[in-house]
């Protein structure tokens, strides 16, 4: 309950399920359940799938056994061929589960890949130990049950379908019924205790992702295109006094749920180009540190905190409810906003949104941004492009081509407007791309025109670096101009302009 109340500290985020997005939401959920993202790393994906599906089947097998146990004698169904199939499925699931856990132990403590090695904590040993205990004690209890019944004179040939428990039971041939009964009880109690330990670890370790991750997968933002940023209100009209994210409450409840859904697998870190080149950014740390601040400032909980995300340093003191107590500006500015972390995350955590929200705060509220960005901002504001090039040169690439340059004051007569973008207009290498694109469009018989000197920067670069004010100052006149021209269809090669 304290964790849910922690999420409620976040700002509203209407993740509605609509007829338009429900199929895509369910597809996201199925992709997570089927481990499609995890299986991109075939070894790790197979290992996790063995544990996951093995555990689910074992849970089902145990539930079926208890249902049969509670039935009156006339309604019991676990006998004959049904029981043989049941026994075989149970042992098969147990083998798959136990082998998966052993594989996980070897992977974490012997193979030790980088993304796992840098975040291995005692909690992982506890989790893997308990899971291994569930598998081993389950087989132990089964073996001594079969051995005990066999020693008491019961014909146990039907148990041969228990292809693990039955051979293990043969090891104890010759032992007395009393001894076998005692050992059966010991192994059964041990099995129950390991499951109780599992339940105790569930809310305070990464095992809680069993509940939070499916919820997070289903709630993925399906109403916003992949490359689009979260919209902000018109900054010249809003009554907001603070922009971006500086404290936990500035994030939405979904962004706070993300921190508890994280499995700390490190896939985001492994694909981050900034991290790979030695920059201070580690996407996994952004999520974990956010969760750490959230956990340490939970005023509603007993003691003013809840258990932090696994993998964080419990000894670190959080002095105030500020994200920048744990996250540095250098980490935030190192991000290239490529979204690789979001794409690879197996539980649909939206890491980039958190980074961009913190950038908005640093840029709009503190003017804390790299000096190089200041030069680009001034150039975009004054010259309409980030390099400060002459606007009159925007259409120079088209001098030797039959491309129509239109007046923004007149209605567009062509079907498409070709929006070239700053790089395509001024960068020498990109000019060649623009010229080739124009030739292809002409050869394809597509009727296009360009704005030439009237085309201004869309401001997306400013927006992704947190300067929403400059973005709106550039974007709004562009939108007004395009609407005035009656533009309906736009072709662009620039990803910034596209998004």
VMD Tcl script that draws the C-alpha trace (Angstrom):
set ca {
  {0.00 0.00 0.00}
  {2.86 2.39 0.79}
  {4.33 1.79 -2.66}
  {1.02 2.53 -4.36}
  {0.71 5.72 -2.34}
  {4.20 6.59 -3.50}
  {3.04 6.40 -7.12}
  {0.07 8.60 -6.23}
  {2.52 11.38 -5.39}
  {3.03 11.81 -9.13}
  {1.16 14.17 -11.42}
  {-1.90 12.94 -13.35}
  {-1.28 10.86 -16.46}
  {-4.39 9.65 -18.23}
  {-3.37 6.26 -19.60}
  {-6.85 5.48 -20.82}
  {-7.71 2.26 -22.59}
  {-9.71 3.19 -25.68}
  {-11.08 1.18 -28.61}
  {-8.26 2.72 -30.64}
  {-5.37 1.62 -28.44}
  {-6.64 -1.47 -26.62}
  {-5.34 -3.90 -29.24}
  {-1.89 -2.33 -29.17}
  {-1.88 -2.33 -25.37}
  {-2.75 -6.02 -25.31}
  {-0.08 -6.68 -27.96}
  {2.50 -4.93 -25.75}
  {1.38 -7.04 -22.80}
  {1.59 -10.29 -24.80}
  {5.03 -9.34 -26.09}
  {6.17 -8.94 -22.50}
  {4.58 -12.18 -21.32}
  {6.14 -14.08 -24.23}
  {9.55 -12.53 -23.48}
  {9.99 -11.18 -27.01}
  {12.29 -8.35 -25.94}
  {14.22 -10.58 -23.54}
  {14.78 -13.13 -26.30}
  {16.76 -10.59 -28.33}
  {19.53 -11.82 -26.02}
  {18.79 -15.47 -26.70}
  {20.72 -16.93 -23.75}
  {19.36 -14.56 -21.11}
  {15.88 -14.70 -22.62}
  {15.78 -18.50 -22.62}
  {17.10 -18.62 -19.05}
  {14.45 -16.20 -17.77}
  {11.72 -17.96 -19.74}
  {12.66 -21.29 -18.14}
  {12.32 -19.80 -14.67}
  {9.17 -17.85 -15.50}
  {7.19 -20.52 -17.34}
  {8.51 -23.30 -15.11}
  {7.32 -21.43 -12.02}
  {3.90 -20.72 -13.53}
  {3.36 -24.39 -14.41}
  {4.51 -25.50 -10.95}
  {2.10 -23.02 -9.39}
  {-0.67 -24.47 -11.54}
  {0.30 -28.05 -10.66}
  {0.24 -27.24 -6.94}
  {-3.14 -25.53 -7.28}
  {-4.61 -28.54 -9.12}
  {-3.28 -30.89 -6.43}
  {-4.91 -28.82 -3.68}
  {-8.22 -28.71 -5.57}
  {-8.14 -32.51 -5.94}
  {-7.24 -32.87 -2.27}
  {-10.30 -30.85 -1.20}
  {-12.70 -32.82 -3.42}
  {-14.90 -35.61 -2.01}
  {-13.63 -39.07 -2.91}
  {-16.20 -39.52 -5.66}
  {-15.06 -36.34 -7.44}
  {-11.29 -36.75 -7.24}
  {-9.73 -36.71 -10.68}
  {-5.99 -37.24 -10.13}
  {-5.83 -40.97 -10.82}
  {-5.05 -43.28 -13.71}
  {-3.84 -41.67 -16.93}
  {-4.76 -38.21 -15.68}
  {-2.42 -38.58 -12.72}
  {0.38 -39.95 -14.89}
  {0.15 -36.95 -17.22}
  {-0.06 -34.65 -14.20}
  {3.06 -36.22 -12.62}
  {5.06 -35.99 -15.84}
  {4.10 -32.33 -16.44}
  {4.96 -31.45 -12.84}
  {8.40 -33.05 -13.01}
  {9.11 -31.52 -16.41}
  {8.20 -28.05 -15.13}
  {10.34 -28.64 -12.04}
  {13.36 -29.59 -14.15}
  {12.92 -26.59 -16.46}
  {12.53 -24.24 -13.48}
  {15.47 -25.64 -11.49}
  {17.83 -25.74 -14.47}
  {16.84 -22.14 -15.28}
  {17.70 -21.05 -11.73}
  {21.05 -22.87 -11.80}
  {21.77 -21.23 -15.17}
  {20.94 -17.83 -13.64}
  {23.34 -18.47 -10.75}
  {26.14 -19.47 -13.12}
  {25.45 -16.47 -15.34}
  {25.51 -13.99 -12.47}
  {28.39 -15.40 -10.44}
  {30.57 -17.27 -12.97}
  {30.07 -15.75 -16.43}
  {29.41 -12.28 -14.95}
  {28.57 -10.17 -18.04}
  {29.28 -6.47 -17.51}
  {25.72 -5.19 -17.28}
  {24.97 -7.76 -14.55}
  {28.33 -7.70 -12.76}
  {28.24 -3.98 -11.95}
  {24.93 -4.31 -10.12}
  {25.12 -7.70 -8.36}
  {24.00 -7.29 -4.75}
  {23.34 -9.63 -1.78}
  {19.61 -9.44 -2.61}
  {20.26 -11.35 -5.82}
  {21.88 -14.21 -3.90}
  {18.88 -14.34 -1.56}
  {16.40 -14.44 -4.45}
  {18.27 -17.09 -6.43}
  {18.89 -19.14 -3.29}
  {15.19 -19.16 -2.41}
  {14.16 -20.06 -5.96}
  {16.70 -22.89 -6.07}
  {15.43 -24.04 -2.68}
  {11.86 -24.21 -4.01}
  {12.95 -26.46 -6.88}
  {15.28 -28.75 -4.90}
  {13.01 -29.19 -1.87}
  {10.07 -29.92 -4.17}
  {11.92 -32.84 -5.74}
  {13.19 -33.95 -2.33}
  {9.70 -34.03 -0.84}
  {8.40 -35.92 -3.88}
  {11.21 -38.51 -3.75}
  {10.72 -39.27 -0.03}
  {6.92 -39.44 -0.46}
  {7.29 -42.08 -3.18}
  {9.96 -43.96 -1.18}
  {7.79 -43.91 1.97}
  {4.72 -45.25 0.17}
  {6.79 -47.90 -1.60}
  {8.33 -49.04 1.71}
  {4.85 -49.36 3.23}
  {3.93 -51.91 0.54}
  {2.06 -49.73 -1.94}
  {2.61 -50.56 -5.62}
  {4.25 -47.40 -6.95}
  {4.67 -48.40 -10.61}
  {2.26 -45.62 -11.60}
  {4.79 -43.11 -10.16}
  {7.30 -44.01 -12.87}
  {5.85 -41.08 -14.81}
  {7.47 -38.89 -12.15}
  {10.71 -39.25 -14.07}
  {12.74 -37.31 -11.49}
  {11.07 -38.22 -8.20}
  {10.79 -41.95 -8.92}
  {14.50 -42.59 -9.71}
  {15.49 -40.51 -6.68}
  {13.17 -42.60 -4.51}
  {15.02 -45.78 -5.56}
  {18.13 -44.47 -3.82}
  {16.40 -44.88 -0.46}
  {15.28 -48.51 -0.94}
  {15.79 -50.41 2.29}
  {15.16 -47.50 4.65}
  {12.44 -47.95 7.25}
  {8.98 -46.45 6.79}
  {9.40 -44.30 9.90}
  {12.70 -42.86 8.73}
  {11.32 -42.10 5.27}
  {8.20 -40.53 6.78}
  {10.34 -38.23 8.94}
  {12.50 -37.19 5.98}
  {9.41 -36.61 3.85}
  {8.05 -34.26 6.52}
  {11.41 -32.45 6.78}
  {11.62 -31.88 3.03}
  {7.96 -30.88 2.82}
  {8.35 -28.31 5.63}
  {11.54 -27.02 3.98}
  {9.61 -26.65 0.71}
  {6.88 -24.65 2.45}
  {9.42 -22.47 4.26}
  {11.26 -21.62 1.04}
  {7.96 -20.55 -0.50}
  {7.21 -18.42 2.58}
  {10.67 -16.84 2.17}
  {9.77 -16.14 -1.46}
  {6.59 -14.35 -0.34}
  {8.58 -12.31 2.20}
  {11.12 -11.24 -0.43}
  {8.40 -10.39 -2.94}
  {7.57 -6.81 -1.83}
  {11.07 -5.70 -0.78}
  {13.24 -6.91 -3.67}
  {13.17 -6.91 -7.45}
  {10.74 -9.84 -7.25}
  {7.99 -7.23 -7.01}
  {8.38 -6.77 -10.75}
  {6.22 -9.92 -11.01}
  {3.29 -7.58 -10.30}
  {4.52 -4.16 -11.37}
  {6.08 -5.11 -14.70}
  {2.91 -6.56 -16.31}
  {1.03 -3.43 -15.22}
  {3.76 -1.24 -16.66}
  {3.79 -3.17 -19.94}
  {0.06 -2.74 -20.39}
  {0.19 0.99 -19.60}
  {2.76 1.85 -22.27}
  {1.92 5.17 -23.94}
  {0.07 4.17 -27.09}
  {-1.48 7.57 -27.87}
  {1.85 9.23 -28.72}
  {4.14 8.40 -31.67}
  {7.50 6.92 -30.68}
  {9.58 9.99 -31.47}
  {7.21 12.57 -30.00}
  {7.87 14.26 -26.68}
  {5.28 14.90 -24.00}
  {3.44 18.11 -24.77}
  {3.64 21.16 -22.54}
  {1.10 23.97 -22.29}
  {1.65 27.29 -24.06}
  {4.34 28.84 -21.85}
  {3.17 32.38 -22.58}
  {-0.32 31.62 -21.27}
  {0.09 28.98 -18.56}
  {-0.17 29.72 -14.86}
  {2.48 27.12 -14.01}
  {5.35 28.46 -11.93}
  {7.76 25.57 -12.47}
  {8.55 23.57 -15.59}
  {10.13 20.16 -16.00}
  {11.04 17.81 -13.16}
  {13.12 18.63 -10.09}
  {11.24 16.75 -7.36}
  {9.48 13.39 -7.32}
  {6.05 15.02 -7.53}
  {6.97 16.63 -10.87}
  {6.96 13.20 -12.51}
  {3.68 11.51 -13.40}
  {2.40 8.53 -11.43}
  {3.30 6.32 -14.40}
  {6.90 7.55 -14.33}
  {7.04 6.64 -10.64}
  {5.54 3.22 -11.32}
  {8.43 2.73 -13.76}
  {10.91 2.75 -10.88}
  {9.20 -0.19 -9.17}
  {8.76 -2.08 -12.45}
  {12.50 -2.03 -13.19}
  {14.13 -5.47 -13.11}
  {17.61 -3.90 -13.09}
  {18.62 -6.11 -16.03}
  {20.90 -3.42 -17.49}
  {19.79 -3.82 -21.10}
  {19.24 -0.05 -21.30}
  {22.80 0.54 -20.14}
  {24.23 -1.98 -22.61}
  {22.72 -0.19 -25.64}
  {23.26 3.41 -24.50}
  {25.72 5.13 -26.89}
  {26.58 7.77 -24.30}
  {27.49 5.14 -21.71}
  {29.46 3.15 -24.30}
  {31.65 6.18 -25.04}
  {32.48 6.84 -21.40}
  {29.92 9.57 -20.70}
  {28.51 9.77 -17.15}
  {25.02 8.65 -18.21}
  {23.75 5.23 -17.17}
  {20.02 4.91 -18.03}
  {19.51 2.20 -15.42}
  {20.89 4.53 -12.75}
  {18.44 7.26 -13.77}
  {15.55 4.89 -13.00}
  {17.08 3.49 -9.81}
  {18.11 6.87 -8.42}
  {14.66 8.29 -9.09}
  {13.21 5.34 -7.19}
  {15.73 5.88 -4.41}
  {14.67 9.51 -3.91}
  {11.00 8.49 -4.09}
  {11.51 5.75 -1.49}
  {13.52 7.96 0.87}
  {10.95 10.77 0.86}
  {7.80 8.70 1.41}
  {6.37 10.83 4.23}
  {3.19 8.73 4.32}
  {5.08 5.53 5.23}
  {6.20 4.43 8.69}
  {9.61 5.97 9.30}
  {9.17 8.29 6.32}
  {10.51 5.85 3.75}
  {9.82 2.56 1.97}
  {12.33 -0.01 0.77}
  {14.38 1.49 -2.07}
  {14.80 -0.21 -5.45}
  {17.18 -3.15 -5.38}
  {20.67 -2.17 -6.51}
  {20.73 1.22 -4.77}
  {23.00 2.11 -1.90}
  {20.94 1.99 1.29}
  {23.59 3.96 3.18}
  {23.25 7.10 1.07}
  {21.34 9.88 2.82}
  {18.78 11.81 0.80}
  {18.83 15.35 2.19}
  {15.79 16.70 0.36}
  {13.06 15.71 -2.06}
  {15.16 16.63 -5.08}
  {16.02 14.40 -8.01}
  {19.33 16.22 -8.26}
  {20.32 14.89 -4.84}
  {21.25 11.71 -6.73}
  {21.24 12.62 -10.42}
  {23.78 15.09 -11.77}
  {23.27 17.60 -14.56}
  {26.17 15.95 -16.41}
  {24.22 12.67 -16.56}
  {21.15 14.44 -17.91}
  {23.04 16.36 -20.61}
  {25.02 13.29 -21.76}
  {21.86 11.74 -23.26}
  {21.58 11.78 -27.06}
  {17.79 11.18 -26.84}
  {18.13 8.25 -29.25}
  {15.51 6.26 -27.28}
  {17.51 3.01 -27.50}
  {16.95 2.47 -23.77}
  {13.17 2.66 -24.14}
  {13.17 0.33 -27.13}
  {15.21 -2.41 -25.45}
  {13.47 -2.32 -22.06}
  {11.58 -5.61 -21.60}
  {9.00 -3.99 -19.28}
  {8.34 -0.77 -21.25}
  {9.94 1.71 -18.85}
  {9.98 5.22 -20.35}
  {13.47 6.38 -19.40}
  {13.90 9.13 -21.97}
  {10.84 11.03 -20.74}
  {12.42 11.33 -17.29}
  {15.67 12.67 -18.72}
  {13.89 15.18 -20.95}
  {11.70 16.39 -18.08}
  {14.81 17.02 -15.98}
  {16.39 18.83 -18.93}
  {13.36 21.08 -19.14}
  {13.85 22.02 -15.50}
  {17.57 22.66 -15.91}
  {17.08 24.69 -19.07}
  {13.91 26.66 -18.28}
  {14.24 27.14 -14.52}
  {17.98 27.28 -13.91}
  {19.46 28.12 -17.34}
  {21.87 25.30 -16.55}
  {22.87 23.98 -19.97}
  {26.16 23.50 -21.87}
  {27.64 26.66 -23.36}
  {27.50 25.14 -26.85}
  {23.73 24.96 -26.59}
  {23.57 28.66 -25.74}
  {25.18 29.47 -29.09}
  {22.74 27.20 -30.93}
  {19.77 28.72 -29.09}
  {20.79 32.25 -30.09}
  {21.30 31.19 -33.70}
  {17.90 29.50 -33.87}
  {16.23 32.54 -32.37}
  {17.98 35.12 -34.54}
  {18.82 33.33 -37.82}
  {16.22 30.55 -37.85}
  {18.78 27.72 -37.83}
  {21.20 26.35 -35.19}
  {24.38 27.31 -37.12}
  {23.62 31.00 -37.66}
  {23.68 30.63 -41.44}
  {22.09 33.21 -43.73}
  {18.41 32.41 -44.30}
  {18.73 33.65 -47.86}
  {20.98 30.67 -48.62}
  {18.38 28.04 -47.66}
  {17.44 27.21 -51.22}
  {20.97 27.28 -52.69}
  {20.90 23.49 -53.00}
  {18.07 23.84 -55.57}
  {19.77 26.34 -57.92}
  {20.39 23.81 -60.68}
  {17.19 21.85 -60.12}
  {13.67 22.46 -61.33}
  {12.15 22.88 -57.86}
  {9.35 25.32 -57.18}
  {9.96 27.77 -54.32}
  {6.63 29.03 -53.02}
  {5.57 32.22 -51.26}
  {4.18 31.49 -47.78}
  {1.61 34.22 -48.28}
  {-0.12 32.30 -51.07}
  {-2.08 29.02 -50.93}
  {0.00 25.94 -51.78}
  {-0.81 24.75 -55.29}
  {1.13 21.46 -55.16}
  {-0.02 18.27 -53.45}
  {3.00 18.07 -51.15}
  {5.27 20.53 -49.38}
  {8.88 19.33 -49.18}
  {10.18 20.47 -45.78}
  {13.95 20.28 -46.17}
  {15.14 21.15 -42.66}
  {18.25 23.00 -41.51}
  {20.77 20.20 -42.09}
  {19.42 19.47 -45.56}
  {19.61 23.16 -46.45}
  {23.01 24.17 -45.06}
  {25.23 21.13 -44.41}
  {27.26 20.24 -47.52}
  {26.85 16.46 -47.11}
  {23.15 16.73 -46.38}
  {22.64 19.04 -49.36}
  {23.53 16.09 -51.59}
  {20.84 14.03 -49.85}
  {18.33 16.83 -50.42}
  {19.23 17.12 -54.10}
  {18.91 13.36 -54.58}
  {15.58 13.37 -52.76}
  {14.26 16.16 -54.99}
  {15.34 14.27 -58.11}
  {13.65 11.07 -56.90}
  {10.42 12.91 -56.16}
  {10.46 14.48 -59.62}
  {11.20 11.13 -61.29}
  {8.32 9.56 -59.34}
  {5.99 12.27 -60.59}
  {5.26 13.61 -57.11}
  {4.19 17.24 -57.20}
  {6.17 19.14 -54.53}
  {7.30 22.64 -53.67}
  {9.68 24.08 -51.07}
  {9.56 27.20 -48.92}
  {13.19 28.14 -49.46}
  {14.19 31.22 -47.39}
  {10.77 31.23 -45.70}
  {11.39 27.86 -44.06}
  {12.43 28.26 -40.42}
  {13.88 25.78 -37.94}
  {11.17 23.64 -36.34}
  {12.89 23.97 -32.96}
  {12.92 20.26 -32.19}
  {16.60 20.38 -31.23}
  {15.81 23.12 -28.72}
  {12.90 21.09 -27.39}
  {14.94 17.91 -26.90}
  {17.54 19.90 -25.01}
  {14.85 21.18 -22.67}
  {14.23 24.67 -24.07}
  {10.49 24.35 -24.60}
  {10.09 28.13 -24.69}
  {12.35 28.50 -27.74}
  {10.68 25.51 -29.38}
  {7.25 27.08 -29.04}
  {8.57 30.42 -30.27}
  {9.80 28.71 -33.45}
  {7.08 26.09 -33.91}
  {3.99 28.24 -33.52}
  {4.77 30.63 -36.41}
  {5.57 27.60 -38.59}
  {2.23 25.99 -37.76}
  {0.41 29.27 -38.41}
  {2.17 29.66 -41.76}
  {1.41 26.09 -42.87}
  {-2.23 26.39 -41.86}
  {-2.48 29.68 -43.75}
  {-1.12 28.04 -46.89}
  {-3.56 25.15 -46.57}
  {-0.79 22.55 -46.41}
  {-2.18 19.02 -45.96}
  {0.75 16.76 -46.85}
  {4.41 17.23 -45.94}
  {7.49 15.25 -46.96}
  {10.64 15.58 -44.87}
  {13.90 13.66 -44.55}
  {14.94 15.29 -41.27}
  {14.12 13.23 -38.15}
  {14.00 16.38 -36.01}
  {11.49 18.00 -38.33}
  {9.51 14.76 -38.56}
  {9.14 14.50 -34.80}
}
mol new
graphics top color blue
foreach p $ca { graphics top sphere $p radius 0.5 }
foreach p [lrange $ca 0 end-1] q [lrange $ca 1 end] { graphics top cylinder $p $q radius 0.2 }
display resetview
